Amino acid sequence: GAMISVGTTDGLGYVASDAANRRVVGVLTGGDTDIDGVVATTGQNIAVAGGVFLMKNDTGTPITNASIGLKCYVKDSVTVSGATGSNSVIAGVVICLQGDKVKVAIGEGYVA
């Protein structure tokens, strides 16, 4: 599923991206209304869960074994990067690499 962030200034849910004033809170697990790719506006119900999730690894600045236990950053809603973007939106903590994917602890309690 897609990583979901909350707007720190408006409190709305967004599909995660390297956008200003965003904090990743989990991964979209369902809901009765599609999140539309931009914003979960008032009245939309979505389900978001924290935990360990398998995400795509950025090919430009990939996460390596040296990143295990460190923060990783949002490249897009399904991809994590070993380098900060323009807004340094933290995706979570790198748990391990699994092939060309990355296991990441995402959501409450995983990142200070």
C-alpha positions, -999 to +999 in steps of 0.1 A: +000+000+000+009+036-003+025+055+026+002+082+040+013+114+056-006+140+076-003+177+069+013+193+099-005+226+093-040+213+082-043+178+098-055+162+066-042+129+052-021+128+020-005+102-002+031+105+010+055+126-011+084+149-005+062+178+002+066+205+028+049+202+062+042+164+060+048+136+084+044+099+075+019+082+099+015+047+083+004+028+052-030+029+036-048-004+044-083+004+032-113+026+036-148+033+021-135+061+000-105+061-023-079+087-012-077+100-048-039+104-049-039+139-034-057+144-001-082+127+021-106+156+026-131+159+054-157+132+052-134+106+036-128+075+057-094+057+052-077+031+073-040+036+080-017+012+099+018+015+113+041-015+113+069-030+092+062-028+054+080-038+022+087-007+001+104-001-032+141+010-030+151+042-048+173+034-078+189+069-077+200+068-041+193+033-029+192+021+006+221-003+015+229-026+043+248+003+059+214+020+064+199-007+086+187+009+118+188+044+103+160+067+090+150+065+053+131+091+034+101+094+011+108+093-026+071+088-035+042+070-019+057+035-025+094+042-027+120+050+000+154+066-005+187+067+014+189+105+008+168+134+019+146+151-007+139+188-008+117+186+023+134+156+042+102+137+048+111+107+069+094+074+058+106+053+088+135+032+100+152+006+078+149-029+091+166-049+063+169-053+026+149-080+009+160-084-028+154-051-044+129-040-017+134-025+018+116-035+050+108-003+068+092+003+102+066+030+095+043+049+118+038+057+154+068+051+177+093+042+149+109+076+143+117+103+168 
